[in-house]
């Protein structure tokens, strides 16, 4: 691809028919950093996390009451009664609406490079709405913890992510209790135990910051988990002492493990909430974190095998700038390895957004978008594990996956073909980058619909 096509596809989300390709691709990309809008209209209209927490509490209370009634009446607690058609239905509807808003923001964006980075960081700090407690929070997490910090520092984004109720619920941090905390001692006197949960601490170290095999051990995980106790979600607990002042992040001193913590050779004597925050601050600035983030960015933009020289420059910039994210983006924009690197196979999300932008689609109903991405194999905010979706070709280039894309391409073409001339827009979408083979296939197509379907399933569209 030439520079204009690379800017549109590898950095951006795909070209749009009728638009003039950028004359100065690097300047076009750099300008987007300052122009990025973290709260475009489709996203600003959605309910905030505080509202979602209240709805989650209502859904849990309704389920709890139904179980109690079933126990008293001797009926099956799973049996749905009239008027009780799913305690979590409203949260599922909110999820669908958020998928529609995310899709619309990507389709309409005038800063597609920045939107790509939103999706990158959201996948790096992955949550999954497959967990019932999290189902309504997928959009709010990305819109509140990722987007507002896209042009800040890594430390700022990390802190926002780990404090967000979606992450605390997904990795069970809201249920983690220090074994020597005031609450644990209180319940111990009644012969009960309340346990420590290490999920969040482990994933912060392994996935969010340092990466695997980077010098920490199981003792560090346990100590970090103890430091994190008390970081919970206000507005959910049944016990008034744990419910907090209102919905949202809340530090509950009652469940915090007292004492200092030693993690990776450093002792943290801070008290309360500040203890875990001090650990996060150090992790955000650690050389292993710089290397981990640099490698993932290089893999995403420059090829499945990250170029070592680009990784080194990103790593050095991360450390020198104290994790300034725009500084990293500028390294990518200036990197020859990105402009001349091997093609990246598009994930289902990337491919579908590129195909829809190419055909002028501005929005999709949430249910339609959610169903389409489910069919394509990359359901939104459902990666299946905290590691997120894979970012290399083997996960997405199988025969069955390609067949699904062909099916979706045909459906898009059926709706768009009467108004879209594939032969005309092909050169606009892929300026000076359309292969002779694809151009000949479009010229020989028996109909406008077939030509458009061929373009959407072409090698140019499948890769970036």
C-alpha positions as a printed Julia matrix, in Angstrom:
464×3 Matrix{Float64}:
   0.0     0.0     0.0
   1.07    3.58   -0.57
   1.12    6.13    2.24
  -2.44    7.38    1.78
  -3.87    3.86    1.78
  -1.7     2.9     4.77
  -2.98    5.9     6.73
  -6.59    5.05    5.92
  -6.39    1.34    6.63
  -3.48    0.43    8.88
  -3.75    3.49   11.11
  -7.42    4.25   10.54
 -10.6     2.23   10.15
 -10.83    2.14    6.36
 -11.54    4.54    3.51
 -14.93    6.0     2.69
 -16.35    6.31   -0.8
 -16.52    9.9    -2.01
 -13.83   11.13    0.37
 -10.54   12.54   -0.88
  -7.53   10.58    0.48
  -5.22   12.67    2.67
  -2.53   14.61    0.8
  -0.22   14.54    3.84
  -0.95   11.22    5.56
   1.34   11.79    8.56
  -0.04   15.26    9.21
  -3.58   13.9     8.85
  -2.85   11.32   11.55
  -1.05   13.72   13.89
  -3.89   16.25   13.71
  -6.33   13.62   14.96
  -4.62   13.45   18.36
  -5.72   17.0    19.2
  -9.12   16.7    17.48
 -10.26   13.51   19.2
 -13.65   13.79   20.93
 -13.88   11.33   23.85
 -17.64   11.81   24.15
 -19.26   11.87   20.71
 -23.03   12.12   20.63
 -23.82    8.37   20.36
 -21.78    7.72   23.51
 -22.72   10.8    25.52
 -26.38    9.74   25.41
 -25.79    6.44   27.25
 -26.43    5.87   30.99
 -23.4     6.33   33.27
 -21.96    3.68   35.56
 -23.83    4.98   38.62
 -27.14    4.24   36.93
 -25.94    0.79   35.86
 -24.94   -0.09   39.43
 -28.41    0.82   40.65
 -29.97   -1.37   37.96
 -27.62   -4.23   38.83
 -28.59   -3.98   42.5
 -32.28   -4.02   41.55
 -31.74   -7.07   39.34
 -29.86   -8.9    42.09
 -32.51   -7.97   44.66
 -35.24   -9.26   42.35
 -33.44  -12.55   41.81
 -32.78  -12.91   45.53
 -36.44  -12.28   46.37
 -37.58  -14.82   43.8
 -35.29  -17.45   45.29
 -36.61  -16.73   48.78
 -40.2   -16.98   47.57
 -39.44  -20.22   45.78
 -37.86  -21.66   48.89
 -40.9   -20.75   50.98
 -43.35  -22.08   48.38
 -41.38  -25.19   47.47
 -41.1   -24.25   43.77
 -38.17  -24.15   41.35
 -36.36  -20.81   41.83
 -35.3   -20.87   38.14
 -38.89  -21.02   36.93
 -39.97  -17.77   35.32
 -43.25  -16.37   36.53
 -45.44  -13.87   34.63
 -43.98  -10.4    35.04
 -40.6   -11.88   36.02
 -39.1   -12.3    32.57
 -35.44  -11.96   33.41
 -34.08   -9.77   36.18
 -31.14   -8.72   34.0
 -33.1    -7.94   30.81
 -32.72   -4.16   31.19
 -28.97   -4.51   31.57
 -28.86   -6.71   28.47
 -30.75   -4.02   26.58
 -28.21   -1.46   27.76
 -25.42   -3.71   26.46
 -27.08   -3.87   23.04
 -27.5    -0.11   22.98
 -23.84    0.39   23.86
 -22.78   -1.91   21.01
 -24.81    0.26   18.65
 -23.23    3.43   20.05
 -19.7     2.04   19.72
 -20.38    0.96   16.14
 -21.91    4.31   15.23
 -18.98    6.21   16.73
 -16.53    4.14   14.66
 -18.54    4.52   11.44
 -18.96    8.28   11.76
 -15.59    9.17   13.26
 -13.49   11.9    11.68
 -10.55   10.73   13.83
 -10.36    7.03   12.89
  -6.75    6.64   14.05
  -7.82    7.6    17.56
 -10.86    5.32   17.41
  -8.54    2.45   16.5
  -6.5     3.27   19.6
  -9.67    3.23   21.73
 -10.31   -0.31   20.51
  -6.67   -1.29   21.09
  -6.64   -0.14   24.72
 -10.1    -1.54   25.41
  -8.84   -4.93   24.27
  -5.61   -4.57   26.27
  -7.64   -3.92   29.44
 -10.24   -6.52   28.51
 -13.4    -7.32   30.42
 -16.11   -9.74   29.32
 -19.83   -9.15   29.56
 -20.34  -12.92   29.46
 -20.19  -12.56   33.24
 -23.74  -11.73   34.31
 -22.73   -9.01   36.77
 -20.82   -7.18   34.03
 -23.29   -7.44   31.15
 -24.5    -3.86   31.29
 -21.05   -2.36   31.91
 -19.13   -3.14   28.71
 -19.88    0.19   27.07
 -19.52    2.28   30.22
 -16.08    0.76   30.89
 -14.74    1.67   27.46
 -16.46    5.05   27.39
 -15.45    6.12   30.92
 -12.12    4.4    31.64
 -10.52    4.31   28.17
 -11.77    7.15   25.98
 -11.22   10.08   28.41
  -7.61    9.0    29.0
  -6.62    8.27   25.41
  -4.45   11.39   25.22
  -3.2    11.29   28.82
  -0.61    9.03   30.4
  -0.56    5.28   30.78
  -0.63    5.71   34.55
  -3.83    7.75   34.36
  -5.54    5.19   32.17
  -4.32    2.31   34.34
  -5.7     3.92   37.49
  -9.07    4.64   35.85
  -9.31    1.09   34.51
  -8.53   -0.66   37.8
 -10.94    1.54   39.75
 -13.82    1.16   37.32
 -16.7    -0.96   38.7
 -16.71   -3.06   35.53
 -13.15   -4.28   36.18
 -13.75   -4.69   39.92
 -16.83   -6.84   39.2
 -15.32   -8.78   36.32
 -12.25   -9.91   38.26
 -14.11  -10.39   41.57
 -12.19   -7.64   43.36
 -15.44   -6.35   44.87
 -15.61   -9.61   46.87
 -11.99   -9.67   48.05
 -11.57   -9.29   51.81
  -8.35   -9.0    53.78
  -7.95  -12.06   56.03
  -7.02   -9.84   59.0
  -9.4    -6.99   58.18
 -11.97   -5.72   60.67
 -14.79   -7.49   58.84
 -12.89  -10.78   58.56
 -12.22  -10.75   62.29
 -15.86   -9.96   62.99
 -17.19  -12.88   60.93
 -14.46  -15.19   62.3
 -15.93  -14.76   65.77
 -19.12  -16.25   64.34
 -17.21  -19.23   62.93
 -17.19  -18.0    59.31
 -14.38  -17.05   56.95
 -14.18  -14.41   54.22
 -11.46  -14.82   51.62
  -8.88  -12.94   49.62
  -9.33  -12.89   45.84
  -6.18  -12.61   43.72
  -7.73  -12.28   40.24
  -7.31   -8.54   39.78
  -3.79   -8.46   41.22
  -2.68  -11.31   38.95
  -4.14   -9.81   35.77
  -2.74   -6.35   36.49
   0.75   -7.85   36.73
   0.46  -10.41   33.95
  -1.68   -8.61   31.38
  -2.11   -4.92   32.15
   1.44   -3.9    33.12
   4.58   -6.05   33.43
   3.66   -9.03   31.29
   4.48  -12.69   31.88
   7.96  -13.78   32.99
   8.9   -10.27   34.07
  10.27  -10.87   37.55
   7.28  -11.18   39.86
   6.25  -14.37   41.67
   3.22  -15.8    43.45
   4.12  -14.06   46.7
   4.05  -10.72   44.88
   0.59  -11.54   43.51
  -0.7   -12.37   47.0
   0.81   -9.27   48.56
  -0.6    -7.06   45.81
  -4.02   -8.67   46.31
  -3.81   -7.78   50.0
  -2.92   -4.18   49.1
  -5.95   -4.02   46.81
  -8.43   -5.13   49.47
 -10.95   -2.41   50.14
 -11.14   -1.39   46.48
 -14.77   -2.23   45.84
 -18.04   -1.07   44.26
 -20.25    1.2    46.32
 -23.99    0.8    46.16
 -24.15   -2.99   45.74
 -23.52   -4.71   49.07
 -26.46   -5.84   51.22
 -24.68   -4.84   54.42
 -25.0    -1.07   55.02
 -21.41   -0.94   56.29
 -20.15   -2.11   52.89
 -22.58   -0.29   50.64
 -20.71    2.99   50.71
 -21.95    6.52   50.15
 -23.32    5.8    46.67
 -22.82    3.86   43.42
 -19.31    3.8    41.98
 -15.75    3.09   43.09
 -15.42    3.08   46.86
 -12.65    2.24   49.27
 -14.07    0.18   52.15
 -11.61    0.38   55.04
 -13.59   -2.33   56.84
 -12.25   -5.02   54.47
  -8.73   -3.7    53.84
  -5.84   -5.9    54.99
  -3.84   -3.86   57.53
  -0.07   -3.55   57.5
   2.69   -2.86   55.01
   3.21   -4.92   51.85
   6.42   -5.96   50.11
   6.04   -6.38   46.35
   8.93   -7.1    43.99
  11.43   -6.09   46.67
   9.83   -2.77   47.58
   7.92   -2.15   50.8
   4.71   -0.11   50.74
   3.82    1.29   54.14
   1.03    3.53   52.88
  -2.3     3.09   54.59
  -5.68    2.36   53.08
  -6.51    3.17   49.48
  -3.14    4.83   48.87
  -1.27    1.54   49.28
  -2.55   -0.15   46.13
  -2.41    3.16   44.24
   1.29    3.47   45.07
   1.87   -0.02   43.66
  -0.03    0.89   40.49
   2.06    4.04   40.07
   5.27    2.03   40.25
   3.96   -0.63   37.88
   2.98    2.05   35.36
   6.57    3.31   35.29
   8.34   -0.07   35.34
  10.7    -0.93   32.44
   8.93   -4.28   31.97
   5.64   -2.42   31.49
   7.26   -0.17   28.9
   8.5    -3.25   27.03
   5.15   -5.02   27.26
   3.16   -2.05   25.96
   5.72   -1.3    23.25
   5.56   -4.88   21.99
   1.77   -4.89   21.8
   1.61   -1.55   19.99
   4.27   -2.66   17.51
   2.43   -5.93   16.89
  -0.85   -4.11   16.29
   0.51   -1.55   13.85
   3.6    -3.07   12.24
   2.85   -6.78   11.83
   2.28  -10.0    13.73
   6.02  -10.23   14.43
   6.85   -6.93   16.19
   9.94   -5.29   14.65
  12.6    -5.17   17.41
  13.84   -1.68   16.47
  10.33   -0.23   16.69
   9.72   -1.99   20.0
  12.94   -0.46   21.34
  11.99    3.08   20.23
   8.51    2.78   21.74
   9.97    1.4    24.96
  12.49    4.22   25.23
   9.8     6.84   24.53
   7.5     5.31   27.13
  10.19    5.6    29.8
  11.51    9.01   28.77
   8.02   10.56   28.56
   6.77    8.87   31.74
   4.16    6.94   29.78
   2.8     9.86   27.74
   0.45    8.18   25.27
   0.5    10.83   22.49
   4.3    10.52   22.48
   3.89    6.81   21.69
   1.34    7.55   18.97
   3.8     9.97   17.32
   6.49    7.29   17.32
   4.08    5.02   15.46
   3.22    7.74   12.94
   6.92    8.32   12.21
   7.87    4.64   12.16
   9.0     3.36    8.72
   8.27   -0.18    9.97
   4.55    0.66   10.04
   4.43    2.32    6.62
   6.35   -0.49    4.9
   5.5    -3.45    7.11
   3.78   -6.68    6.06
  -0.03   -6.65    5.86
  -2.04   -7.24    9.03
  -5.05   -9.52    8.72
  -8.09   -7.64    9.94
 -10.05   -8.88   12.92
 -13.82   -9.27   12.37
 -14.44   -5.9    14.06
 -11.88   -4.14   11.88
 -13.11   -5.77    8.69
 -16.81   -5.09    9.29
 -16.23   -1.45   10.24
 -14.05   -0.97    7.14
 -16.68   -2.6     4.91
 -19.47   -0.49    6.36
 -17.48    2.75    6.13
 -16.68    1.91    2.51
 -20.37    1.64    1.67
 -21.39    4.81    3.48
 -23.22    3.19    6.4
 -23.47    5.68    9.28
 -25.1     3.54   11.96
 -26.51    0.1    12.74
 -29.2    -0.83   15.26
 -27.54   -2.24   18.35
 -29.18   -5.65   17.98
 -28.08   -5.87   14.32
 -24.5    -4.95   15.19
 -24.35   -7.31   18.16
 -25.7   -10.19   16.04
 -23.33   -9.5    13.16
 -20.21   -9.48   15.31
 -21.4   -12.6    17.1
 -21.72  -14.33   13.72
 -18.29  -13.11   12.65
 -16.71  -14.6    15.77
 -15.77  -11.45   17.68
 -18.74  -10.5    19.88
 -18.28   -7.03   21.34
 -16.78   -6.97   24.85
 -16.89  -10.8    25.01
 -13.29  -11.92   24.48
 -13.63  -15.07   26.57
 -10.69  -14.27   28.86
  -8.98  -11.28   30.51
  -6.27  -11.53   27.84
  -8.65  -10.03   25.26
  -8.96  -10.99   21.61
  -5.84  -12.19   19.82
  -4.1    -9.74   17.49
  -2.52  -12.11   14.98
  -3.73  -13.7    11.75
  -3.99  -17.37   12.82
  -6.91  -16.56   15.11
  -8.98  -14.95   12.34
  -7.93  -16.37    8.96
  -9.46  -19.86    9.1
 -11.73  -21.13    6.29
 -14.9   -20.96    8.38
 -14.14  -17.39    9.48
 -13.53  -16.32    5.89
 -16.77  -17.93    4.77
 -18.67  -15.91    7.37
 -17.14  -12.71    6.04
 -18.2   -13.61    2.53
 -21.76  -14.13    3.76
 -21.8   -10.77    5.53
 -20.21   -9.07    2.5
 -23.05  -10.4     0.34
 -25.66   -9.08    2.77
 -24.04   -5.64    2.85
 -23.85   -5.63   -0.96
 -27.52   -6.56   -1.32
 -28.53   -3.46    0.65
 -25.93   -1.03   -0.66
 -25.42   -2.03   -4.32
 -28.16    0.1    -5.9
 -26.48    3.26   -4.62
 -22.82    2.15   -4.64
 -20.64    1.61   -7.71
 -17.9    -0.72   -6.48
 -15.71   -0.02   -9.51
 -15.78    3.7    -8.74
 -15.26    3.63   -4.99
 -12.55    0.94   -5.1
  -9.89    3.44   -6.17
 -11.1     6.0    -3.62
 -10.96    3.51   -0.76
  -7.62    2.04   -1.87
  -5.85    5.0    -3.52
  -3.13    3.68   -5.84
  -3.26    0.42   -3.89
  -5.86   -1.68   -5.73
  -4.3    -4.8    -7.24
  -4.76   -5.64  -10.91
  -6.41   -8.92   -9.92
  -9.06   -7.2    -7.83
  -9.66   -4.51  -10.48
 -10.17   -7.21  -13.13
 -12.55   -9.17  -10.89
 -14.66   -6.05  -10.35
 -14.69   -5.28  -14.07
 -15.88   -8.82  -14.91
 -18.6    -8.97  -12.25
 -22.04   -9.77  -13.62
 -23.82   -7.13  -11.55
 -23.18   -4.15   -9.33
 -24.14   -6.24   -6.31
 -21.65   -8.94   -7.18
 -18.91   -6.36   -7.78
 -19.5    -4.79   -4.38
 -19.5    -8.17   -2.63
 -16.22   -9.02   -4.37
 -14.68   -5.73   -3.26
 -15.75   -6.23    0.36
 -14.27   -9.73    0.39
 -11.13   -8.83   -1.56
  -7.59   -9.3    -0.2
  -7.29   -5.51    0.1
 -10.31   -5.36    2.39
  -9.35   -8.42    4.43
  -5.96   -6.95    5.29
  -4.7    -3.58    6.39
